[in-house]
Amino acid sequence: MPAAVRPLLDEAFGGRFDDTDWDHAVGGWHVLVRDGGAVVAHAAVVPRELHVDGRAVAAGYVEAVGTAPGRQGEGLGTLAMVEVDRLLRRRHELGALSTGAHRFYERLGWERWQGPTFVRKGDRCVRTPEEDGGIMVLRFGATATLDLTAAISCEARAGDDW
């Protein structure tokens, strides 16, 4: 991955992108949008096992979606997410992410999760009501009819679980 990605994300997130956010973004697939040699947008897809109503689902979890501040509004983030969509459909059962930018993702076919959210910590699940309404999914294939009102959980991790 080019060395320019981390500085791009630091700038795109206005200094709110920390080391745990970076750690969450590595280990999967990276979509880079370049203009000439410069990376101007990025998105990552990492494998995560989510549970929906107790059923394990092999999800592609989208992390670190960012566009250079001077280039926002040009469709570069959308371009990255179109490729993310292709990756998800080839390699996963479901796309998932956590965001406050719902409109951006909704226009790309993503839906807000309506059910309660939880984090799995060993053999117990801990309710995360602060995450309710912030999780979005891209349903397709076998998950196209997944119940958006069911309980959903992810495994615990350093930093933000979701």
Buried (B, 14 or more C-beta within 10 A) or exposed (E): EBEBBBEBBBBBBEEEBEEEBBEBBBEBBBBBBEEEEEBBBBBBBBEBEBBBEEEEBBBBBBBBBBBBEEBBEBEBBBBBBEBBBEBBBEEBBBBBBBBEEBEBBEEBEBBBBEBBBBBBEEEEBEEBEEBBEBBBBBBBEEBEEBEBEBBBBBEEEEEEBB
